[in-house]
Structure formats: structure tokens, C-alpha cells
Amino acid sequence: MSAKEIVQDFYKSDILLDSEAVSKFLHDDVVLEWHSSKGFIKMKHKDIVDLTSQLGKAYVRSKARISHIFEEGNTVSVRYSHYVKTIENPREEMLLAHFMVIWELKNNKLYRGYQMSQL
């Protein structure tokens, strides 16, 4: 499986709400450097899995709509919009944020991520 295919599978519907599924994509030494509209955060494996678990409690559906994806060797760049459906209103899809992320893969797992997001 190519690096691009691995990243595409990572962003498939509802995976970002399933901490077990997300964990399988992450390298043990993963680091995600995330610049959001609220500031900078550096996340390791446990932090990412914990965030996924929190998302899974708040939302019933999750969909990443990828607009751009590029692969060069073991590096993949992805631009996407993340939409969710809340537990309170599962019929209405709402935009969570727009994202741009560069993933470096190691041993076919997400190893280093550099992400920016904005509402």
C-alpha cells in the first residue's frame, strides 16, 4: 500500500471517531505539531488517541472531504474539510474546521505530522 493510500484510509468516514482504528495507523513514536486558530499544540500517540476518544463521545458521524492530496516518497500532503454530525442533531452536518497537514510515514504508519487548521 502506498503512503497516499494509507493516508486516504486514515481519513475515511468515521475513523476519526474510533480510537482503536486511529491507533492502528499511528507509529508508536508519532508526533503531531498542530497550529490551530486557538494556538499551537504538540501531540504524541496517547494525546491523539485521547482526542479521538473525545470526538467519538461528542459526534455520531465524521467525514473528511479531501480536496487535495499529494504524495512524494514517504510524505503525503492533504487539504481537507472535516464535517461532523452531533449527538444532539444527527441529521445536520456541520463543518468542524478546514485542515492542511503534511504526514511523514515510517514503517507504513503516520510518524510526523505538521498540521494547520482554521474554522
Secondary structure by P-SEA (a helix, b strand, c coil): ccaaaaaaaaacccccccaaaaaaacccbbbbbcccccbbbbbcaaaaaaaaaaaaacccbbbbbccbbbbcccbbbbbbbbbbcccccccbbbbcccbbbbbbbccccccbbbbcccc
